[in-house]
């Protein structure tokens, strides 16, 4: 189900190859460094679950979804649900797409997240992704 309303988009260009960006997206040890200390678990096989566990403001959480599309060094698509979105029902899942565009010895990572309930939620999502991408760049360019 594609949700086309209120799509949040964030993008960053990093001094890294598409392969390095892919590694940072799919390696749990690297993800933990830029995604608020989150532990990510998945096999990266299409149809397999993806789980994000961590602690936010002193509270444990477990968000999850499904791996929908995998194109190494190019594109990754997952569904995503968090308790913050409401009950775990189909209409509360987001689709998050990570697209890598090589640009010489640099690469641009663009993240889109659909199904934001309104403009305010879209802006909140973009703010979160911008924070994540700023840390992503630091981790990757170390």
C-alpha positions as CSV (number, residue, x, y, z in Angstrom):
1,X,0.0,0.0,0.0
2,X,1.6,3.3,-1.1
3,X,0.8,6.3,1.0
4,X,1.5,9.5,-1.0
5,X,0.3,12.1,1.4
6,X,2.7,14.1,3.5
7,X,5.9,12.5,2.4
8,X,8.9,13.6,4.6
9,X,12.2,13.9,2.6
10,X,15.7,14.4,4.0
11,X,18.9,14.2,2.0
12,X,22.7,14.6,2.7
13,X,25.8,14.3,0.5
14,X,28.7,12.5,2.2
15,X,32.4,12.2,1.3
16,X,32.0,8.4,0.8
17,X,31.3,5.9,-1.9
18,X,27.9,4.3,-2.5
19,X,29.3,1.1,-1.1
20,X,30.4,2.9,2.1
21,X,27.0,4.5,2.4
22,X,25.3,1.1,2.0
23,X,27.6,-0.4,4.6
24,X,26.6,2.3,7.1
25,X,22.9,1.7,6.3
26,X,23.0,-2.1,6.8
27,X,25.7,-2.7,9.4
28,X,24.1,-2.8,12.9
29,X,27.2,-1.6,14.6
30,X,27.3,1.5,12.4
31,X,23.5,2.1,12.7
32,X,23.8,2.2,16.5
33,X,26.3,5.1,16.2
34,X,24.0,7.4,14.3
35,X,20.4,6.2,15.1
36,X,20.1,7.3,18.7
37,X,21.9,4.2,20.0
38,X,19.4,1.8,18.4
39,X,20.1,-1.9,18.1
40,X,18.9,-3.0,14.7
41,X,18.3,-6.7,13.8
42,X,17.4,-8.1,10.3
43,X,18.8,-10.5,7.7
44,X,18.2,-7.9,4.9
45,X,16.2,-10.5,2.9
46,X,13.1,-9.2,1.2
47,X,10.1,-10.2,3.4
48,X,12.2,-10.6,6.6
49,X,11.5,-8.6,9.7
50,X,13.5,-5.6,10.8
51,X,13.5,-4.7,14.5
52,X,14.9,-1.5,16.2
53,X,15.4,-1.7,20.0
54,X,16.6,1.0,22.3
55,X,15.9,3.4,25.0
56,X,14.4,6.9,24.5
57,X,14.2,9.3,27.4
58,X,14.7,6.5,29.8
59,X,12.0,4.2,28.3
60,X,12.7,1.0,26.4
61,X,11.1,0.7,23.0
62,X,10.9,-1.8,20.1
63,X,10.0,-0.5,16.7
64,X,9.7,-2.8,13.7
65,X,8.8,-3.4,10.1
66,X,9.6,-5.5,7.1
67,X,12.3,-5.4,4.5
68,X,10.5,-4.6,1.2
69,X,13.2,-4.0,-1.3
70,X,17.0,-4.4,-1.4
71,X,19.2,-3.2,-4.2
72,X,22.8,-3.2,-2.8
73,X,24.6,0.2,-3.0
74,X,21.5,1.8,-4.5
75,X,18.2,1.4,-2.7
76,X,16.6,0.0,0.5
77,X,12.9,0.1,1.3
78,X,11.3,-1.0,4.6
79,X,8.0,-0.7,6.3
80,X,8.2,0.9,9.7
81,X,6.0,1.1,12.8
82,X,6.6,2.8,16.1
83,X,4.2,3.0,19.1
84,X,4.4,6.8,18.6
85,X,2.4,6.2,15.4
86,X,-0.6,4.7,17.3
87,X,-1.9,1.1,17.4
88,X,-0.1,-1.5,15.3
89,X,-2.5,-1.5,12.4
90,X,-1.7,-1.2,8.7
91,X,-2.7,2.4,8.4
92,X,-0.1,3.3,11.1
93,X,2.9,1.8,9.2
94,X,5.2,4.1,7.2
95,X,7.3,3.1,4.2
96,X,10.9,4.4,4.5
97,X,13.0,4.5,1.4
98,X,16.8,5.0,1.4
99,X,18.2,5.9,-2.0
100,X,21.9,6.3,-2.7
101,X,23.1,8.4,-5.6
102,X,26.8,8.2,-6.4
103,X,28.4,11.5,-7.4
104,X,32.1,11.1,-8.3
105,X,33.9,10.1,-5.0
106,X,30.9,11.3,-3.0
107,X,27.3,10.0,-2.6
108,X,24.0,11.4,-1.7
109,X,21.6,9.6,0.6
110,X,17.9,10.5,0.3
111,X,15.4,9.2,2.8
112,X,11.7,9.5,2.3
113,X,9.0,8.5,4.8
114,X,5.4,8.3,3.7
115,X,2.1,8.2,5.5
116,X,2.7,11.1,7.9
117,X,-0.7,12.0,9.3
118,X,-0.4,15.8,8.6
119,X,2.1,18.6,7.8
120,X,3.1,18.7,11.5
121,X,4.0,15.0,11.6
122,X,5.8,15.4,8.2
123,X,7.9,18.2,9.6
124,X,8.7,16.3,12.8
125,X,9.8,13.3,10.7
126,X,12.0,15.5,8.5
127,X,13.5,17.0,11.6
128,X,14.3,13.5,13.0
129,X,15.8,12.3,9.7
130,X,17.9,15.5,9.4
131,X,19.3,14.8,12.9
132,X,20.0,11.2,12.0
133,X,21.7,12.2,8.7
134,X,23.9,14.8,10.3
135,X,25.2,12.1,12.7
136,X,25.4,9.6,9.7
137,X,27.7,12.0,7.9
138,X,30.0,12.3,11.0
139,X,30.1,8.6,11.5
140,X,30.8,7.9,7.8
141,X,33.5,10.6,7.3
142,X,35.5,9.7,10.5
